[in-house]
Amino acid sequence: MKKFIISAFVALTILSCNNSKTNDEESKKEINKVEMENPFNGKTIQHTWTEGAFAGGTYQNTYRGDKTATLRAIAGSEKGMKMEQKNVAYNSLGHGLWLATWLEENGYTVSIVFDFPNKKVTGVVTKPAAEFYALIGTIDSVN
Protein backbone atom coordinates (compact mmCIF):
# COMPACT_ATOMS: atom_id res chain seq x y z
CA MET A 1 0.00 0.00 0.00
CA LYS A 2 2.86 2.35 0.89
CA LYS A 3 4.45 1.73 -2.56
CA PHE A 4 1.12 2.51 -4.23
CA ILE A 5 0.78 5.85 -2.40
CA ILE A 6 4.36 6.81 -3.23
CA SER A 7 3.85 5.77 -6.88
CA ALA A 8 0.61 7.75 -7.06
CA PHE A 9 2.29 10.81 -5.51
CA VAL A 10 5.18 10.59 -8.01
CA ALA A 11 2.73 10.19 -10.92
CA LEU A 12 0.66 13.18 -9.78
CA THR A 13 3.81 15.28 -9.35
CA ILE A 14 4.96 14.41 -12.88
CA LEU A 15 1.53 15.18 -14.32
CA SER A 16 1.44 18.47 -12.41
CA CYS A 17 4.89 19.45 -13.72
CA ASN A 18 3.92 18.55 -17.28
CA ASN A 19 0.68 20.50 -16.93
CA SER A 20 2.61 23.52 -15.60
CA LYS A 21 4.97 23.35 -18.56
CA THR A 22 1.99 23.18 -20.92
CA ASN A 23 0.36 26.17 -19.20
CA ASP A 24 3.65 28.12 -19.32
CA GLU A 25 4.04 27.32 -23.01
CA GLU A 26 0.42 28.31 -23.69
CA SER A 27 0.95 31.56 -21.76
CA LYS A 28 4.06 32.33 -23.79
CA LYS A 29 2.19 31.59 -27.03
CA GLU A 30 -0.65 33.88 -25.91
CA ILE A 31 1.80 36.70 -25.04
CA ASN A 32 3.59 36.26 -28.37
CA LYS A 33 0.25 36.25 -30.19
CA VAL A 34 -0.74 39.53 -28.55
CA GLU A 35 2.66 41.04 -29.33
CA MET A 36 2.43 39.99 -32.97
CA GLU A 37 -1.12 41.22 -33.59
CA ASN A 38 -1.25 44.77 -34.85
CA PRO A 39 -3.47 46.64 -32.35
CA PHE A 40 -4.11 49.45 -34.85
CA ASN A 41 -5.88 47.57 -37.67
CA GLY A 42 -9.50 48.66 -37.82
CA LYS A 43 -9.23 50.72 -34.62
CA THR A 44 -9.88 54.35 -33.84
CA ILE A 45 -7.43 55.56 -31.22
CA GLN A 46 -7.92 58.86 -29.48
CA HIS A 47 -4.98 60.41 -27.69
CA THR A 48 -4.23 63.75 -26.06
CA TRP A 49 -0.85 65.44 -25.89
CA THR A 50 -0.22 66.68 -22.35
CA GLU A 51 3.26 68.12 -22.90
CA GLY A 52 5.13 69.67 -25.81
CA ALA A 53 4.26 71.98 -28.68
CA PHE A 54 0.83 70.37 -29.22
CA ALA A 55 -0.14 70.13 -25.51
CA GLY A 56 -3.92 70.15 -25.19
CA GLY A 57 -4.36 68.70 -28.66
CA THR A 58 -6.63 65.67 -28.91
CA TYR A 59 -6.45 63.49 -32.00
CA GLN A 60 -8.81 60.77 -33.14
CA ASN A 61 -7.04 58.56 -35.66
CA THR A 62 -8.62 55.65 -37.51
CA TYR A 63 -6.10 53.06 -38.67
CA ARG A 64 -6.87 50.55 -41.43
CA GLY A 65 -5.30 47.22 -42.33
CA ASP A 66 -3.98 48.57 -45.64
CA LYS A 67 -1.46 50.82 -43.80
CA THR A 68 -3.60 53.93 -44.27
CA ALA A 69 -5.16 56.15 -41.63
CA THR A 70 -7.56 59.05 -41.24
CA LEU A 71 -6.12 61.60 -38.82
CA ARG A 72 -8.42 64.11 -37.12
CA ALA A 73 -7.68 66.85 -34.58
CA ILE A 74 -10.74 67.26 -32.36
CA ALA A 75 -9.26 69.71 -29.82
CA GLY A 76 -6.30 72.04 -29.53
CA SER A 77 -4.45 74.29 -31.96
CA GLU A 78 -5.10 71.98 -34.93
CA LYS A 79 -8.81 71.43 -34.16
CA GLY A 80 -10.72 70.70 -37.37
CA MET A 81 -7.67 69.33 -39.19
CA LYS A 82 -8.35 66.11 -41.10
CA MET A 83 -5.94 64.27 -43.36
CA GLU A 84 -5.68 60.93 -45.05
CA GLN A 85 -2.35 59.26 -44.44
CA LYS A 86 -0.71 56.59 -46.59
CA ASN A 87 2.10 54.19 -45.71
CA VAL A 88 1.79 54.10 -41.95
CA ALA A 89 4.46 51.77 -40.53
CA TYR A 90 3.85 49.80 -37.34
CA ASN A 91 6.49 48.09 -35.23
CA SER A 92 6.01 46.09 -32.04
CA LEU A 93 8.54 47.06 -29.39
CA GLY A 94 7.34 44.31 -27.04
CA HIS A 95 5.39 44.40 -23.79
CA GLY A 96 2.44 46.27 -25.36
CA LEU A 97 4.58 49.07 -26.80
CA TRP A 98 4.05 49.92 -30.48
CA LEU A 99 5.69 52.46 -32.78
CA ALA A 100 3.57 54.08 -35.51
CA THR A 101 5.41 56.25 -38.04
CA TRP A 102 4.42 58.13 -41.18
CA LEU A 103 5.64 60.90 -43.47
CA GLU A 104 3.03 63.60 -44.06
CA GLU A 105 2.64 65.32 -47.43
CA ASN A 106 3.76 68.59 -45.82
CA GLY A 107 7.18 67.01 -45.09
CA TYR A 108 6.71 66.28 -41.40
CA THR A 109 7.73 62.86 -40.08
CA VAL A 110 5.54 61.70 -37.20
CA SER A 111 6.71 58.93 -34.86
CA ILE A 112 4.52 57.91 -31.93
CA VAL A 113 5.16 55.19 -29.35
CA PHE A 114 1.89 53.85 -27.97
CA ASP A 115 2.25 52.26 -24.52
CA PHE A 116 -1.08 50.44 -24.45
CA PRO A 117 -0.75 48.81 -20.99
CA ASN A 118 -0.07 52.20 -19.36
CA LYS A 119 -2.26 54.27 -21.73
CA LYS A 120 0.57 56.64 -22.60
CA VAL A 121 1.91 58.08 -25.83
CA THR A 122 5.27 59.63 -26.58
CA GLY A 123 5.96 61.20 -29.93
CA VAL A 124 8.30 63.17 -32.10
CA VAL A 125 7.33 65.37 -35.02
CA THR A 126 10.19 66.52 -37.25
CA LYS A 127 10.72 68.43 -40.45
CA PRO A 128 14.18 68.04 -41.98
CA ALA A 129 16.47 70.98 -41.20
CA ALA A 130 13.57 72.99 -39.84
CA GLU A 131 11.61 71.83 -36.81
CA PHE A 132 11.59 69.21 -34.04
CA TYR A 133 8.84 68.68 -31.48
CA ALA A 134 9.01 66.12 -28.66
CA LEU A 135 5.59 65.15 -27.32
CA ILE A 136 4.15 63.21 -24.37
CA GLY A 137 0.52 62.32 -23.74
CA THR A 138 -2.11 59.77 -22.84
CA ILE A 139 -4.21 57.25 -24.77
CA ASP A 140 -7.82 58.24 -24.13
CA SER A 141 -9.61 55.35 -25.83
CA VAL A 142 -9.25 52.43 -28.24
CA ASN A 143 -12.44 51.31 -29.98
C-alpha positions in Angstrom: 0.0 0.0 0.0 2.9 2.4 0.9 4.5 1.7 -2.6 1.1 2.5 -4.2 0.8 5.8 -2.4 4.4 6.8 -3.2 3.9 5.8 -6.9 0.6 7.7 -7.1 2.3 10.8 -5.5 5.2 10.6 -8.0 2.7 10.2 -10.9 0.7 13.2 -9.8 3.8 15.3 -9.3 5.0 14.4 -12.9 1.5 15.2 -14.3 1.4 18.5 -12.4 4.9 19.4 -13.7 3.9 18.5 -17.3 0.7 20.5 -16.9 2.6 23.5 -15.6 5.0 23.4 -18.6 2.0 23.2 -20.9 0.4 26.2 -19.2 3.6 28.1 -19.3 4.0 27.3 -23.0 0.4 28.3 -23.7 0.9 31.6 -21.8 4.1 32.3 -23.8 2.2 31.6 -27.0 -0.6 33.9 -25.9 1.8 36.7 -25.0 3.6 36.3 -28.4 0.2 36.2 -30.2 -0.7 39.5 -28.5 2.7 41.0 -29.3 2.4 40.0 -33.0 -1.1 41.2 -33.6 -1.2 44.8 -34.9 -3.5 46.6 -32.4 -4.1 49.4 -34.8 -5.9 47.6 -37.7 -9.5 48.7 -37.8 -9.2 50.7 -34.6 -9.9 54.4 -33.8 -7.4 55.6 -31.2 -7.9 58.9 -29.5 -5.0 60.4 -27.7 -4.2 63.7 -26.1 -0.8 65.4 -25.9 -0.2 66.7 -22.4 3.3 68.1 -22.9 5.1 69.7 -25.8 4.3 72.0 -28.7 0.8 70.4 -29.2 -0.1 70.1 -25.5 -3.9 70.1 -25.2 -4.4 68.7 -28.7 -6.6 65.7 -28.9 -6.5 63.5 -32.0 -8.8 60.8 -33.1 -7.0 58.6 -35.7 -8.6 55.6 -37.5 -6.1 53.1 -38.7 -6.9 50.6 -41.4 -5.3 47.2 -42.3 -4.0 48.6 -45.6 -1.5 50.8 -43.8 -3.6 53.9 -44.3 -5.2 56.2 -41.6 -7.6 59.0 -41.2 -6.1 61.6 -38.8 -8.4 64.1 -37.1 -7.7 66.9 -34.6 -10.7 67.3 -32.4 -9.3 69.7 -29.8 -6.3 72.0 -29.5 -4.4 74.3 -32.0 -5.1 72.0 -34.9 -8.8 71.4 -34.2 -10.7 70.7 -37.4 -7.7 69.3 -39.2 -8.3 66.1 -41.1 -5.9 64.3 -43.4 -5.7 60.9 -45.0 -2.4 59.3 -44.4 -0.7 56.6 -46.6 2.1 54.2 -45.7 1.8 54.1 -41.9 4.5 51.8 -40.5 3.8 49.8 -37.3 6.5 48.1 -35.2 6.0 46.1 -32.0 8.5 47.1 -29.4 7.3 44.3 -27.0 5.4 44.4 -23.8 2.4 46.3 -25.4 4.6 49.1 -26.8 4.1 49.9 -30.5 5.7 52.5 -32.8 3.6 54.1 -35.5 5.4 56.3 -38.0 4.4 58.1 -41.2 5.6 60.9 -43.5 3.0 63.6 -44.1 2.6 65.3 -47.4 3.8 68.6 -45.8 7.2 67.0 -45.1 6.7 66.3 -41.4 7.7 62.9 -40.1 5.5 61.7 -37.2 6.7 58.9 -34.9 4.5 57.9 -31.9 5.2 55.2 -29.4 1.9 53.8 -28.0 2.2 52.3 -24.5 -1.1 50.4 -24.5 -0.8 48.8 -21.0 -0.1 52.2 -19.4 -2.3 54.3 -21.7 0.6 56.6 -22.6 1.9 58.1 -25.8 5.3 59.6 -26.6 6.0 61.2 -29.9 8.3 63.2 -32.1 7.3 65.4 -35.0 10.2 66.5 -37.2 10.7 68.4 -40.4 14.2 68.0 -42.0 16.5 71.0 -41.2 13.6 73.0 -39.8 11.6 71.8 -36.8 11.6 69.2 -34.0 8.8 68.7 -31.5 9.0 66.1 -28.7 5.6 65.1 -27.3 4.1 63.2 -24.4 0.5 62.3 -23.7 -2.1 59.8 -22.8 -4.2 57.3 -24.8 -7.8 58.2 -24.1 -9.6 55.3 -25.8 -9.3 52.4 -28.2 -12.4 51.3 -30.0 
